[in-house]
Amino acid sequence: MGLWPKLKVKGLAMNSINCMVKMLGGTGLEWKALGDMATLKRGRVMSKGYLVENAGDYPVYSSQTVNNGMIGKIDTFDFDGEYISWTTDGANAGTVFHRTGKFSITNVCGSIKINDESILIYKFLFYWLSIEAKKHVYSGMGNPKLMSHQVEKIPVPIPSPENPKKSLEIQAEIVRILDTFTELTTELTTELTTELTARKKQYNYYRDQLLSFEEGQVEWKALGEVGGFRRGTAITKKETTNGDIPVVANGPTPTYFHGEINRQGETIVIARSGAYAGYVSYWNQPIFLTDAFSVHPDPSILIPKFVFHLLQSKQEHIHNMKKGAGVPHVRVKEFESYLVPVPSLTEQARIVTILDKFDTLTNSISEGLPREIELRQKQYEYYRDLLLSFPKPDTEVAA
């Protein structure tokens, strides 16, 4: 990631902020409750079966954020024109979208139609609610909600209210700046994501080449013949407290607690159940193993890190070994018969050295690029919030 794109983002933001300070100089500001300026409606219940039976050309949006919230298309539409929609229930409650055209929304969404577009611009309202809406989400009873009566109360800033033409010019300029900034941030994020994908593919290619053995080149043995397996120990959430001992279970991210350890040294872990069943990880430190099992190869035959690289190279195949319709799981019995190549210890050590170097490089990129992507997003949000930073009223806007 070069320095120029970062400077371009920062330069654009600072110039834009200075421009807006001049535009806003000497203008007044009025706060109005959203419900006084817009009409709010809820979507309707649409089952998966309904979407299939009424398939068509018009998008249906729901509470998800992937694919811009679209869950399917039907042959009718409930809305036509420009709107703001928001998610009313669940983890994404308070997420807003700018919608145009013919579309429908489900019952876990709401729509906002501005009553008088000579006062308020949709895209300006969208950017404002992108900041403000989540502040009004109610998280009681474990299910976050942002219902219509709460959205109606959200205060919206109207710059230069005594001069509608000037007000719309200010709103339009803020929209122009944020649209440009959004486009640039998206471009940078796409470049970073593409780079990360390319590096991972390169690593996987060389790893697979190193771990490919021609027939007769090496002996193949069942993993159960050259190693043992040990199940983890059950533990309850009440027993886990913040600490420095990793609790390794059924996924890539451990929790930490104060307690005893049940594995130390080199440990290959395979998650036993859940969405990550079959996930392979390697540890070389004291850990507490719970909903997983560990693989312990005979060190006179197989180097543990070599086995880890082997299993990791087959991660997709191992995930597909999951059983069970409810909670998917993998079984030790299947891994006992899992065939692995057994080259000489010298060759294993050579392969491990090369792959460890590749792994270190790839992980540094894998950790660095997502971090860079996160920083770009935070940078965008920082300058967006700065552009939309209006002095709040002394009292809450009445609904």
VMD Tcl script that draws the C-alpha trace (Angstrom):
set ca {
  {0.00 0.00 0.00}
  {1.70 3.19 -1.13}
  {1.82 6.49 0.71}
  {0.17 8.51 -2.09}
  {-3.34 7.02 -1.73}
  {-3.27 7.70 2.01}
  {-2.19 11.30 1.45}
  {-4.87 11.67 -1.24}
  {-7.55 10.53 1.22}
  {-6.26 12.82 3.95}
  {-5.82 15.76 1.56}
  {-9.33 15.34 0.16}
  {-10.79 15.20 3.64}
  {-8.98 18.23 5.00}
  {-9.71 20.37 1.92}
  {-13.35 19.31 2.08}
  {-13.64 20.13 5.77}
  {-12.07 23.56 5.25}
  {-14.50 24.16 2.38}
  {-17.48 23.20 4.53}
  {-16.32 25.44 7.39}
  {-16.41 28.38 4.96}
  {-19.82 27.40 3.57}
  {-21.31 27.05 7.04}
  {-19.79 30.29 8.30}
  {-22.50 32.65 9.45}
  {-25.38 30.27 8.66}
  {-27.89 29.13 11.21}
  {-28.81 25.58 12.15}
  {-32.15 24.05 13.05}
  {-32.79 20.60 14.49}
  {-35.96 18.77 13.52}
  {-37.32 15.40 14.52}
  {-37.23 13.03 11.55}
  {-40.89 12.19 12.04}
  {-41.79 15.85 11.38}
  {-40.19 15.72 7.93}
  {-40.75 12.17 6.71}
  {-43.24 9.30 6.55}
  {-42.11 5.96 7.97}
  {-43.47 2.52 7.02}
  {-42.63 -1.08 7.89}
  {-42.06 -3.87 5.40}
  {-44.10 -7.07 5.21}
  {-43.51 -10.73 5.96}
  {-42.11 -12.65 2.99}
  {-41.08 -16.27 3.43}
  {-38.50 -18.10 1.34}
  {-41.34 -19.98 -0.29}
  {-43.04 -16.71 -1.21}
  {-39.84 -15.45 -2.86}
  {-39.58 -18.64 -4.91}
  {-43.24 -18.72 -5.93}
  {-43.25 -15.04 -6.93}
  {-39.80 -14.76 -8.50}
  {-39.36 -11.70 -10.72}
  {-37.22 -8.66 -11.45}
  {-37.77 -6.43 -8.40}
  {-35.38 -6.72 -5.42}
  {-36.48 -7.58 -1.91}
  {-34.32 -6.24 0.91}
  {-34.12 -7.64 4.42}
  {-32.01 -7.32 7.57}
  {-28.75 -8.70 6.19}
  {-25.91 -6.40 5.09}
  {-24.29 -8.64 2.46}
  {-25.37 -8.08 -1.15}
  {-26.66 -4.65 -0.13}
  {-29.34 -6.40 1.92}
  {-31.02 -8.12 -1.03}
  {-32.41 -11.61 -0.33}
  {-34.20 -12.21 -3.63}
  {-36.38 -10.75 -6.38}
  {-40.15 -10.91 -6.92}
  {-42.57 -9.92 -9.67}
  {-44.17 -7.01 -7.76}
  {-42.89 -4.03 -5.77}
  {-44.09 -2.06 -2.75}
  {-41.95 1.06 -3.19}
  {-41.03 3.11 -6.23}
  {-38.65 6.08 -6.09}
  {-36.04 7.33 -3.65}
  {-36.10 6.16 -0.03}
  {-33.97 5.44 3.00}
  {-34.44 1.98 4.51}
  {-33.24 0.76 7.88}
  {-32.99 -2.56 9.69}
  {-35.38 -2.76 12.63}
  {-34.38 -6.02 14.36}
  {-31.37 -8.18 15.11}
  {-27.61 -7.75 15.02}
  {-27.81 -5.21 12.16}
  {-30.50 -3.05 13.76}
  {-29.90 0.59 12.88}
  {-28.09 -0.12 9.61}
  {-29.32 2.26 6.90}
  {-29.38 2.08 3.10}
  {-30.08 4.56 0.33}
  {-32.64 2.96 -2.03}
  {-33.86 3.97 -5.46}
  {-36.16 2.40 -8.04}
  {-38.79 -0.30 -7.59}
  {-38.29 -2.61 -4.59}
  {-39.81 -4.20 -1.49}
  {-38.63 -4.69 2.09}
  {-39.41 -7.38 4.64}
  {-40.96 -6.96 8.08}
  {-37.55 -6.50 9.75}
  {-36.99 -3.30 7.77}
  {-38.51 0.15 7.65}
  {-38.70 2.80 4.94}
  {-38.34 6.58 5.16}
  {-39.98 8.88 2.58}
  {-39.13 12.58 2.83}
  {-42.29 14.71 2.76}
  {-40.71 17.87 1.32}
  {-37.53 17.46 -0.74}
  {-37.08 21.24 -0.85}
  {-35.96 20.97 2.78}
  {-33.99 17.74 2.98}
  {-31.88 15.71 0.52}
  {-32.12 11.90 0.73}
  {-28.39 11.24 0.48}
  {-27.68 13.85 3.16}
  {-30.19 12.12 5.44}
  {-28.61 8.75 4.60}
  {-25.13 9.90 5.64}
  {-26.52 11.50 8.78}
  {-28.43 8.37 9.82}
  {-25.33 6.26 9.09}
  {-23.87 7.99 12.13}
  {-26.94 8.62 14.25}
  {-29.31 5.66 13.85}
  {-27.30 3.06 15.77}
  {-27.16 5.41 18.77}
  {-30.92 4.91 19.16}
  {-30.95 1.10 19.01}
  {-32.54 -0.53 22.06}
  {-30.79 -3.76 23.09}
  {-33.12 -4.97 25.81}
  {-34.13 -8.64 26.07}
  {-31.11 -9.67 23.99}
  {-32.64 -8.63 20.66}
  {-31.49 -5.21 19.39}
  {-34.34 -3.15 17.94}
  {-34.86 0.20 16.29}
  {-38.58 0.64 15.75}
  {-40.45 3.40 13.90}
  {-41.39 5.33 17.04}
  {-37.71 5.55 17.93}
  {-36.59 6.57 14.44}
  {-39.20 9.33 14.35}
  {-37.50 10.97 17.31}
  {-34.01 11.08 15.77}
  {-32.93 14.74 15.48}
  {-31.78 15.84 12.02}
  {-29.70 18.99 11.44}
  {-30.96 21.47 8.81}
  {-28.23 23.98 7.94}
  {-29.22 27.53 7.03}
  {-32.98 26.89 7.60}
  {-33.90 30.51 6.84}
  {-32.52 30.11 3.30}
  {-33.81 26.84 1.72}
  {-31.70 27.30 -1.44}
  {-28.53 27.76 0.62}
  {-29.50 24.81 2.84}
  {-29.83 22.46 -0.13}
  {-26.51 23.71 -1.54}
  {-24.77 22.91 1.74}
  {-26.39 19.48 1.97}
  {-25.52 18.74 -1.68}
  {-21.89 19.72 -1.15}
  {-21.60 17.46 1.90}
  {-23.10 14.64 -0.17}
  {-20.68 15.31 -3.04}
  {-17.68 15.21 -0.70}
  {-18.79 12.04 1.06}
  {-19.67 10.30 -2.22}
  {-16.17 11.05 -3.50}
  {-14.60 9.94 -0.25}
  {-16.70 6.75 -0.22}
  {-15.66 5.93 -3.79}
  {-11.98 6.44 -3.01}
  {-12.14 4.41 0.20}
  {-13.94 1.57 -1.63}
  {-11.28 1.64 -4.35}
  {-8.46 1.38 -1.83}
  {-10.21 -1.42 0.08}
  {-10.74 -3.37 -3.16}
  {-7.04 -3.05 -4.03}
  {-6.01 -4.27 -0.59}
  {-8.43 -7.20 -0.68}
  {-7.19 -8.22 -4.14}
  {-3.61 -8.11 -2.90}
  {-4.44 -10.27 0.10}
  {-6.23 -12.84 -2.06}
  {-3.28 -13.03 -4.48}
  {-0.78 -13.59 -1.67}
  {-2.87 -16.37 -0.13}
  {-3.18 -18.11 -3.49}
  {0.59 -17.88 -3.98}
  {1.26 -19.38 -0.56}
  {-1.24 -22.21 -1.10}
  {0.31 -23.03 -4.48}
  {3.85 -23.40 -3.12}
  {2.64 -25.28 -0.05}
  {0.73 -27.78 -2.19}
  {3.76 -28.25 -4.44}
  {6.02 -29.01 -1.48}
  {3.52 -31.46 0.01}
  {2.84 -33.34 -3.22}
  {4.58 -36.71 -3.47}
  {4.62 -39.01 -6.47}
  {3.52 -42.61 -6.13}
  {6.32 -44.73 -4.69}
  {8.33 -41.68 -3.64}
  {7.35 -41.97 0.03}
  {5.52 -44.40 2.29}
  {1.95 -43.58 3.27}
  {0.57 -44.50 6.68}
  {-2.70 -44.08 8.54}
  {-2.41 -41.27 11.07}
  {-3.54 -43.64 13.80}
  {-0.51 -45.90 13.09}
  {2.01 -43.11 13.61}
  {0.32 -41.01 16.26}
  {-2.30 -40.81 18.99}
  {-5.36 -38.68 19.68}
  {-6.58 -37.09 22.89}
  {-9.96 -35.52 23.54}
  {-10.27 -32.13 25.22}
  {-11.83 -31.56 28.64}
  {-15.35 -30.17 29.00}
  {-15.60 -26.75 30.60}
  {-18.49 -24.40 31.31}
  {-18.62 -20.67 30.61}
  {-18.84 -20.05 34.35}
  {-15.41 -21.61 34.76}
  {-13.79 -19.26 32.27}
  {-12.46 -15.96 33.53}
  {-10.12 -13.45 31.99}
  {-6.57 -14.71 32.13}
  {-3.58 -15.65 30.02}
  {-4.18 -19.37 29.31}
  {-5.73 -19.89 25.84}
  {-8.90 -21.99 25.93}
  {-8.88 -23.71 22.52}
  {-12.22 -25.09 21.36}
  {-14.15 -25.12 18.13}
  {-12.79 -22.22 16.15}
  {-9.82 -20.05 15.20}
  {-10.20 -17.59 18.08}
  {-9.46 -18.79 21.63}
  {-10.78 -17.32 24.85}
  {-8.49 -16.91 27.86}
  {-8.86 -17.90 31.49}
  {-7.08 -18.42 34.79}
  {-6.83 -22.14 35.31}
  {-4.94 -25.33 34.68}
  {-3.48 -26.41 31.38}
  {-4.06 -29.78 29.74}
  {-1.70 -29.43 26.76}
  {1.77 -27.98 26.43}
  {4.52 -28.06 23.86}
  {3.73 -28.71 20.20}
  {0.01 -29.49 19.83}
  {-2.02 -30.03 16.67}
  {-5.68 -29.29 17.36}
  {-8.75 -30.29 15.34}
  {-12.02 -28.59 16.33}
  {-14.62 -31.28 17.07}
  {-18.05 -29.65 16.57}
  {-19.95 -26.59 15.47}
  {-19.53 -24.37 12.44}
  {-15.73 -24.74 12.56}
  {-15.73 -28.53 12.98}
  {-12.53 -29.85 11.41}
  {-10.62 -26.57 11.79}
  {-6.90 -27.38 12.16}
  {-4.59 -25.24 14.30}
  {-1.09 -25.51 15.76}
  {0.01 -24.45 19.23}
  {3.43 -24.43 20.84}
  {2.53 -23.09 24.28}
  {0.49 -24.19 27.30}
  {-3.23 -24.34 26.43}
  {-6.48 -25.72 27.80}
  {-8.16 -27.89 25.16}
  {-11.92 -28.32 25.40}
  {-14.36 -29.02 22.50}
  {-11.64 -30.41 20.22}
  {-9.09 -33.19 20.07}
  {-5.34 -33.09 19.67}
  {-3.06 -35.11 17.37}
  {0.25 -36.40 18.76}
  {2.48 -37.94 16.07}
  {5.37 -40.24 17.02}
  {8.34 -37.80 16.83}
  {10.65 -40.57 15.63}
  {8.44 -40.85 12.51}
  {6.72 -37.52 11.96}
  {7.58 -33.96 12.93}
  {4.46 -32.36 14.49}
  {4.76 -29.16 12.46}
  {5.01 -31.23 9.26}
  {1.74 -32.98 10.16}
  {0.12 -29.62 10.84}
  {1.11 -28.30 7.39}
  {-0.18 -31.51 5.82}
  {-3.57 -31.28 7.54}
  {-3.85 -27.55 6.92}
  {-3.27 -28.14 3.19}
  {-6.30 -30.46 3.28}
  {-8.43 -28.08 5.34}
  {-11.29 -27.89 2.83}
  {-11.46 -31.69 2.55}
  {-11.40 -32.05 6.35}
  {-14.26 -29.55 6.75}
  {-16.26 -31.69 4.33}
  {-15.81 -34.70 6.65}
  {-18.36 -33.17 9.03}
  {-21.35 -35.30 10.05}
  {-24.71 -34.42 11.60}
  {-27.59 -32.23 10.48}
  {-27.98 -30.37 13.78}
  {-24.56 -29.63 15.25}
  {-21.95 -30.78 12.71}
  {-18.97 -32.69 14.07}
  {-15.91 -34.68 13.05}
  {-14.87 -37.99 14.65}
  {-11.48 -39.22 15.81}
  {-12.13 -42.59 14.14}
  {-12.00 -41.02 10.69}
  {-8.68 -39.33 11.40}
  {-7.16 -42.54 12.70}
  {-7.48 -43.94 9.17}
  {-6.47 -40.68 7.46}
  {-3.49 -41.43 5.19}
  {-0.44 -39.17 5.40}
  {2.91 -39.30 3.53}
  {5.99 -40.14 5.61}
  {9.18 -38.79 4.00}
  {12.47 -38.84 5.90}
  {12.75 -36.64 8.98}
  {15.41 -34.61 7.15}
  {13.01 -33.94 4.26}
  {10.19 -33.14 6.68}
  {12.42 -30.62 8.46}
  {13.37 -29.00 5.15}
  {9.72 -28.65 4.12}
  {8.73 -27.27 7.52}
  {11.50 -24.64 7.36}
  {10.36 -23.44 3.93}
  {6.66 -23.44 4.81}
  {7.25 -21.68 8.12}
  {9.00 -18.87 6.24}
  {6.13 -18.68 3.74}
  {3.64 -18.84 6.60}
  {5.33 -15.99 8.47}
  {5.37 -13.81 5.36}
  {1.77 -14.61 4.44}
  {0.50 -14.10 7.98}
  {2.26 -10.75 8.23}
  {0.50 -9.75 5.02}
  {-2.77 -11.35 6.14}
  {-2.63 -9.47 9.43}
  {-1.31 -6.27 7.89}
  {-3.76 -5.89 5.01}
  {-6.96 -6.42 7.02}
  {-5.54 -3.97 9.53}
  {-4.93 -1.52 6.70}
  {-8.48 -2.06 5.43}
  {-9.82 -1.44 8.94}
  {-7.75 1.74 9.25}
  {-9.07 3.04 5.91}
  {-12.64 2.43 7.08}
  {-11.99 4.14 10.41}
  {-10.34 7.04 8.59}
  {-13.41 7.40 6.37}
  {-15.74 7.29 9.39}
  {-13.61 9.85 11.23}
  {-13.74 12.41 8.44}
  {-17.41 11.65 7.70}
  {-18.28 12.29 11.33}
  {-16.20 15.47 11.26}
  {-18.03 16.74 8.17}
  {-21.37 16.03 9.81}
  {-20.40 17.41 13.19}
  {-23.08 19.99 13.98}
  {-23.56 21.58 17.41}
  {-26.25 19.57 19.17}
  {-29.33 21.29 20.63}
  {-29.40 21.98 24.36}
  {-32.59 19.94 24.71}
  {-33.83 16.81 22.95}
  {-35.91 17.41 19.83}
  {-39.55 16.75 20.53}
  {-41.21 13.97 18.56}
}
mol new
graphics top color blue
foreach p $ca { graphics top sphere $p radius 0.5 }
foreach p [lrange $ca 0 end-1] q [lrange $ca 1 end] { graphics top cylinder $p $q radius 0.2 }
display resetview
